[in-house]
Amino acid sequence: MTDQELIQAVLNGNKQAFGVIIKQSEGLVAQIMFKMITDAHARKDLVQEVYMRVYLSIGEFKFQSKLNTWIGGIAYKTCLKYLDKRPLVTSEIMEGDYPLMESGMETRAITQKELAGILKGAIDQLSPIFRTLVMLYHQEQMSLEEIVAVTALPEGTVKNYLYRARKLLQKSLLVKYKKEDL
């Protein structure tokens, strides 16, 4: 079914159609939640809140983007709203002092699996917004235009944040590892 057909079915009371929408978007919503929210209990509640908002406002979808992109935007804004209501913790500070990842590396070659773990550890030290943008761009392979649609940030801001996130990753990795090891 197309996005239009799914939405129309939901508006006509078809609960299975909404289940299809959830199935199609749950991966993106989960990625956003896991990158922005560290508390597992809060993530569970926020996912429910996201899909409640989607259900209640589905008739307002304007088809100016993909349905998944619109739902991703709702998830992103829900996370930001949650983060705004609580104080920042040290690992969520965008710049400056933040905890570096642990390293037990010996002087041997790093395997691809270890390298992926090292990179994940460094990404996890970024602020929630930086983590999310890196995930959307590099892991979900979203275009800048799609990320702008999800986050409602100006394109220049998205580019700037991605640049700053990469610089922070580079800095934190080079503090612990030699460039040739990576």
DAVENTA-V68616 format. One record per run of one state. SS is the DSSP state (2 for helix, 1 for strand, 0 for the rest). FROM is the first residue (numbers start at 1). TO is the last residue. If there is no record, write none. Layout:
ss->SS from->FROM to->TO
ss->SS from->FROM to->TO
//
This chain:
ss->0 from->1 to->2
ss->2 from->3 to->11
ss->0 from->12 to->14
ss->2 from->15 to->36
ss->0 from->37 to->39
ss->2 from->40 to->60
ss->0 from->61 to->66
ss->2 from->67 to->84
ss->0 from->85 to->89
ss->2 from->90 to->92
ss->0 from->93 to->111
ss->2 from->112 to->124
ss->0 from->125 to->127
ss->2 from->128 to->139
ss->0 from->140 to->143
ss->2 from->144 to->151
ss->0 from->152 to->154
ss->2 from->155 to->176
ss->0 from->177 to->178
ss->2 from->179 to->181
ss->0 from->182 to->182
//
